Amino acid sequence: IPLLLAGIVYAFTRSNEKFHTWFDGWVLQLPVLGVLMKKVIMARFANFFAIMYASGIPVLECLRSCENIAGNRAVREAVHEAGLQIADGGGISASFESTNLFPPLVIRMLRVGENTGALESALENVSYFYTRDVHEGIDRMQKLLLPVLTVGLGLFLLLVIVAVFKPIYDLVIQNAI
Protein backbone atom coordinates (compact mmCIF):
# COMPACT_ATOMS: atom_id res chain seq x y z
CA ILE A 1 0.00 0.00 0.00
CA PRO A 2 2.78 2.55 0.74
CA LEU A 3 4.32 1.91 -2.69
CA LEU A 4 0.94 2.34 -4.36
CA LEU A 5 0.35 5.57 -2.45
CA ALA A 6 3.84 6.83 -3.37
CA GLY A 7 3.15 5.98 -7.02
CA ILE A 8 -0.14 7.89 -7.00
CA VAL A 9 1.47 10.93 -5.34
CA TYR A 10 4.34 10.79 -7.84
CA ALA A 11 1.96 10.58 -10.81
CA PHE A 12 -0.11 13.47 -9.47
CA THR A 13 2.85 15.73 -8.78
CA ARG A 14 4.63 14.90 -12.02
CA SER A 15 1.75 16.05 -14.19
CA ASN A 16 0.60 18.96 -12.02
CA GLU A 17 2.17 22.25 -13.15
CA LYS A 18 0.67 24.19 -10.22
CA PHE A 19 2.35 21.83 -7.77
CA HIS A 20 5.72 22.31 -9.48
CA THR A 21 5.29 26.09 -9.40
CA TRP A 22 4.35 25.97 -5.71
CA PHE A 23 7.25 23.64 -4.90
CA ASP A 24 9.78 25.80 -6.77
CA GLY A 25 8.48 28.85 -4.89
CA TRP A 26 8.74 26.95 -1.61
CA VAL A 27 12.33 25.96 -2.37
CA LEU A 28 13.20 29.64 -2.79
CA GLN A 29 11.85 30.28 0.73
CA LEU A 30 14.23 27.79 2.39
CA PRO A 31 16.56 29.47 4.87
CA VAL A 32 20.06 28.84 3.48
CA LEU A 33 19.78 26.91 0.26
CA GLY A 34 16.72 28.84 -0.94
CA VAL A 35 18.38 32.21 -0.37
CA LEU A 36 21.46 31.06 -2.27
CA MET A 37 19.37 29.65 -5.13
CA LYS A 38 17.38 32.88 -5.37
CA LYS A 39 20.59 34.88 -5.63
CA VAL A 40 21.89 32.57 -8.37
CA ILE A 41 18.63 32.95 -10.28
CA MET A 42 18.62 36.74 -9.87
CA ALA A 43 22.24 36.99 -11.06
CA ARG A 44 21.52 34.82 -14.09
CA PHE A 45 18.30 36.66 -14.91
CA ALA A 46 19.87 40.12 -14.62
CA ASN A 47 22.91 39.08 -16.64
CA PHE A 48 20.93 37.66 -19.55
CA PHE A 49 18.40 40.49 -19.47
CA ALA A 50 21.26 43.05 -19.59
CA ILE A 51 23.00 41.27 -22.46
CA MET A 52 19.84 40.98 -24.54
CA TYR A 53 18.72 44.54 -23.79
CA ALA A 54 22.18 45.87 -24.70
CA SER A 55 21.90 44.02 -28.02
CA GLY A 56 18.85 46.10 -28.90
CA ILE A 57 16.21 43.47 -28.19
CA PRO A 58 12.95 45.03 -26.91
CA VAL A 59 12.12 44.57 -23.22
CA LEU A 60 9.17 42.23 -23.84
CA GLU A 61 11.26 39.96 -26.06
CA CYS A 62 14.01 39.97 -23.43
CA LEU A 63 11.52 38.90 -20.78
CA ARG A 64 10.08 36.14 -22.96
CA SER A 65 13.57 34.79 -23.49
CA CYS A 66 14.46 35.14 -19.81
CA GLU A 67 11.41 33.18 -18.64
CA ASN A 68 13.10 29.83 -19.15
CA ILE A 69 16.61 30.90 -18.17
CA ALA A 70 15.84 30.87 -14.45
CA GLY A 71 15.25 27.13 -14.23
CA ASN A 72 12.57 27.75 -11.63
CA ARG A 73 8.85 27.68 -12.43
CA ALA A 74 7.93 30.26 -9.79
CA VAL A 75 10.41 32.75 -11.23
CA ARG A 76 9.31 31.91 -14.76
CA GLU A 77 5.70 32.64 -13.82
CA ALA A 78 6.70 35.90 -12.10
CA VAL A 79 8.69 37.06 -15.15
CA HIS A 80 5.75 36.14 -17.38
CA GLU A 81 3.36 38.12 -15.14
CA ALA A 82 5.70 41.11 -15.19
CA GLY A 83 5.89 40.87 -18.98
CA LEU A 84 2.10 40.89 -19.26
CA GLN A 85 1.88 43.97 -17.05
CA ILE A 86 4.57 45.74 -19.07
CA ALA A 87 2.72 44.86 -22.28
CA ASP A 88 -0.38 46.45 -20.75
CA GLY A 89 1.55 49.68 -20.21
CA GLY A 90 2.94 49.20 -16.72
CA GLY A 91 6.40 50.29 -15.71
CA ILE A 92 9.21 47.76 -15.56
CA SER A 93 10.02 48.18 -11.88
CA ALA A 94 6.35 48.37 -10.84
CA SER A 95 5.57 45.21 -12.81
CA PHE A 96 8.38 43.26 -11.17
CA GLU A 97 7.49 44.63 -7.74
CA SER A 98 3.89 43.44 -8.08
CA THR A 99 5.04 39.83 -8.45
CA ASN A 100 6.33 39.83 -4.84
CA LEU A 101 9.16 37.51 -5.84
CA PHE A 102 11.99 39.84 -6.78
CA PRO A 103 14.13 41.25 -3.96
CA PRO A 104 14.06 44.97 -3.14
CA LEU A 105 17.56 45.44 -4.60
CA VAL A 106 16.41 44.23 -8.02
CA ILE A 107 13.33 46.46 -7.88
CA ARG A 108 15.35 49.53 -6.86
CA MET A 109 17.96 48.96 -9.55
CA LEU A 110 15.25 48.43 -12.18
CA ARG A 111 13.62 51.67 -11.05
CA VAL A 112 16.91 53.56 -11.24
CA GLY A 113 17.69 52.11 -14.66
CA GLU A 114 14.20 52.86 -15.89
CA ASN A 115 14.28 56.47 -14.65
CA THR A 116 17.78 57.26 -15.89
CA GLY A 117 17.59 55.36 -19.16
CA ALA A 118 20.49 53.14 -18.09
CA LEU A 119 18.60 49.87 -17.64
CA GLU A 120 21.47 47.83 -19.06
CA SER A 121 23.94 49.28 -16.55
CA ALA A 122 21.53 48.76 -13.65
CA LEU A 123 20.99 45.12 -14.62
CA GLU A 124 24.74 44.57 -14.95
CA ASN A 125 25.19 45.97 -11.43
CA VAL A 126 22.52 43.60 -10.10
CA SER A 127 24.20 40.68 -11.83
CA TYR A 128 27.63 41.66 -10.48
CA PHE A 129 26.32 42.12 -6.93
CA TYR A 130 24.47 38.81 -6.81
CA THR A 131 27.28 36.89 -8.51
CA ARG A 132 29.75 38.21 -5.94
CA ASP A 133 27.30 37.50 -3.12
CA VAL A 134 26.79 33.93 -4.35
CA HIS A 135 30.54 33.29 -4.47
CA GLU A 136 30.97 34.66 -0.95
CA GLY A 137 28.01 32.62 0.30
CA ILE A 138 29.39 29.42 -1.20
CA ASP A 139 32.79 30.11 0.35
CA ARG A 140 31.17 30.65 3.77
CA MET A 141 29.11 27.49 3.38
CA GLN A 142 32.20 25.47 2.48
CA LYS A 143 34.05 26.78 5.53
CA LEU A 144 31.13 25.79 7.75
CA LEU A 145 30.51 22.47 6.06
CA LEU A 146 34.09 21.17 6.18
CA PRO A 147 34.26 20.75 9.99
CA VAL A 148 30.76 19.26 10.07
CA LEU A 149 31.70 16.69 7.42
CA THR A 150 34.96 15.91 9.23
CA VAL A 151 33.15 15.25 12.52
CA GLY A 152 30.47 13.24 10.71
CA LEU A 153 33.07 11.08 8.98
CA GLY A 154 34.89 10.60 12.27
CA LEU A 155 31.68 9.45 13.97
CA PHE A 156 30.96 7.07 11.10
CA LEU A 157 34.46 5.57 11.36
CA LEU A 158 34.01 5.24 15.13
CA LEU A 159 30.76 3.36 14.53
CA VAL A 160 32.49 0.99 12.08
CA ILE A 161 35.37 0.38 14.49
CA VAL A 162 32.98 -0.35 17.36
CA ALA A 163 30.93 -2.67 15.13
CA VAL A 164 34.07 -4.61 14.18
CA PHE A 165 35.81 -4.78 17.55
CA LYS A 166 32.82 -5.23 19.89
CA PRO A 167 32.17 -8.85 18.86
CA ILE A 168 35.88 -9.61 19.21
CA TYR A 169 35.94 -7.95 22.63
CA ASP A 170 32.83 -9.90 23.69
CA LEU A 171 34.49 -13.19 22.65
CA VAL A 172 37.68 -12.37 24.57
CA ILE A 173 35.71 -11.44 27.70
CA GLN A 174 33.53 -14.55 27.40
CA ASN A 175 36.55 -16.87 27.03
CA ALA A 176 38.35 -15.18 29.92
CA ILE A 177 35.58 -16.13 32.33
N, C-alpha and C positions, 0 to 999 in steps of 0.2 A: 504494500500500500504506500509506503513512503516514496518508493521509486516512481510509482504511478503519479503520485501527487507532485513530485519534483518534475516529472515529464510534462504534466499539465501546466504547471507554473512556467516552465521553460518555454513551452509552445506559446503561451499567452504573452509572455514578456518579449519574446523574439519578434512577434508580429505586431506588437503594439507600439506605435510611434510615440504616443503620448507618454507611455511609461519610460521610454528611452530618453525623451526630453526631460521628464521629471528627474530621472536618475542622474543624467548628466548635470542638471542644475544642482542636485543634491551633492554630487561629488565636488562641485566648486565651492560648496559651503563647508567642507571638511576643514578642521582647524589648520593643520600644517600642509598636508598634501594638496588640499583644495586651493589654499591661498597660492601655493607655488604654481599649480596648474593654471590658475586664473592669470597669474602674471605672465606665464609662458604664452598663453593664448592672446593676451593683450599685446605683448611684444610682437608676436607674429602678425596679428591683425593690423597693428599700426604700421609695421614695416611694409607689408604688402600693399596696404592702402596708400601709403606715402609714395611707394615706387610707381604704382599704377596712376595715381593722381599726377605725379610729376611727369609722366609720359603723355599727359594730355587726355587721358581717359576721363569721361564725365563721372561725377560722383556716384550716380545711380548704377552705372556699369561697374565701377570699382566695388561698390557694396555687393552687387550680385556675384561678382567673382570672389569676394572675400567671405561670402557665406559659408563655403565649404572648406576654407583654409583652416578654420579654427579647430576642426576635428571634434567639436562638441555641439550636440544638437541644441542645447539651451542657448548657446552663443549664436549659433546659426539662426535660430528663430528670432533672437533679439535683433540681429543685424538685418534680418528680413523685415521685421516690424519697423525698424528705424528707416529702412529704405522706402517702405510704403508711406510713412509719414512725410519723408522728404519729397517723395513724388507728389504728395498732396499739397505741397507748398510749405511744409514745416522747415524750421532751421535745422542744421546738422546737429548742433550740440543739444538743442531741445529734444530732438527726435531720439538721440541716444540716451539722454537723461530719462526720458519717459519709459524706457525699457526696464529700468531699475536693476540692470545687470552690470553696467559699466561703472568702474570706480570713479570717484570724484576727480582724480587727476586727469583721467582721459576726457571727462566732460569739460573740465576747465581748459585743457589744452585745445580741445576742439573749438571751444568758444573763442579763445584767443586767436586761433588760426582763422576762424570764420570771420571775426571782426577785423583782423588786420590784413586779411587776404594772403596770409602765409600758412595755409592749411598744411602744405607739404612739410614745411619746417616744424610745425607743431607736432605732426604725426611722427616725424623722425626723432624729435625729442622724447616723445612718449616711448617709442621703440627702444631708444638708447637707455632711458631710465629703467624700464622694465627688464631689458636684457641684462643690464648691470645688476639689478636687484635679484634676478633669478640666479645669476652666477654666485653672488654673495650668499644667497640663501642655500644653494646647493653646497657651497663650501662649509657653511655653518652646520648643515645637516650631516655632512661627512664627518666633521670633527666631533659631533655628538654621537654619531652612530658607531664610530670605530671602537670606543671603549665598551659600549653596550654589546657589540658583537664579540669582542674579546672575552668579556665576562661570560656571555652566553656560551661561547665555544668551550671555555674553561669548565663551566658547569656540566656541559654535555660530556666532555672527556672524563670528568670526575664520576659521572653516572656510569659510563662504560667501564671505568676501572673498578668501581664498586661492584658492578654486575659480574665482572670476570673474577675478581679476587674473593668475593664473599663466599661463593660455594667452596672454594679451596680452603679458606679460613675455617668454614664450618666443618669440613672434613678433618682438618688438622685438630681442631678442638675436640671433635667427637672421638677421634682415635687416641687422643691424649688421655681421655677419661677412662 
